Amino acid sequence: MPAVHWQGELWLGHDFGLIHGAMGPTAPHAHYAHQLIIAPEQPVTVELDGVRHTGHYLLIEALRQHAIIQAPGQAFTVYAEPLLMDAASLQRSVSCSEPSLPGLEAALRRCPRQPLADRRVARALAALDAALGGKVPAAQLAAQANVSLSQLERLFARDVGLPVRRLVLWRRLRLAMALLLEGRAITEAAHGAGFADSAHFSRTLKSLFGVTASQALKSLRPRLLD
């Protein structure tokens, strides 16, 4: 199904994102973030693993295949970093909040974060974030964590839930979005986040969120949160 331009506001925090406005349909996709759709006006229809669900409040857990089929009214969409916020805590925090961008932002800031139990994973993630502007060889991350490459892959599978390469793409995408919100052009933001070019950035966004960069950003009013 072809995606239409989404319209509304986009607020981007360090480990969460918020969108309020008209949603567009998406192609089937799976992304790393937990996603909550809150539709106070009219229910939204989402396909999860091939099964359609319709409701005013829908949770899509990280890495779950889904597509937005129909979203007739204004809605809020919450994206949360699963490495730091588990789905249950996210639901508890958001369910008691006012359905507004400020209310959801406050709820997400209150949501408890999960500490990384393994310092080797924490060191690898810190090295990853520091190197996003260029190439990020997995072997380099393993060296920073003082483990072998095979050990690093096992640690990431256990604690992060993604292979190293896919996590690098997710972190690059988040950085590129932040650069776009600072006013950079798409090509400049793509290069600044380590993508080969704007087409690579747009393909990654399409694969993870079901929409291209121009479709997602053309009609969204962005705000970068502190």
Secondary structure, 3 states (H helix, E strand, C coil): CCCCCCEEEEEECCCEEEEEEECCCCCCECCCCEEEEECCCCCEEEEECCEEEEECEEEECCCCCEEEEECCCEEEEEEECCCCCCHHHHHHHHHCCCCCHHHHHHHHHHCCCCCCCCHHHHHHHHHHHHCCCCCCCHHHHHHHCCCCHHHHHHHHHHHCCCCHHHHHHHHHHHHHHHHHHCCCCHHHHHHHCCCCCHHHHHHHHHHHHCCCHHHHHCEEEEEECC
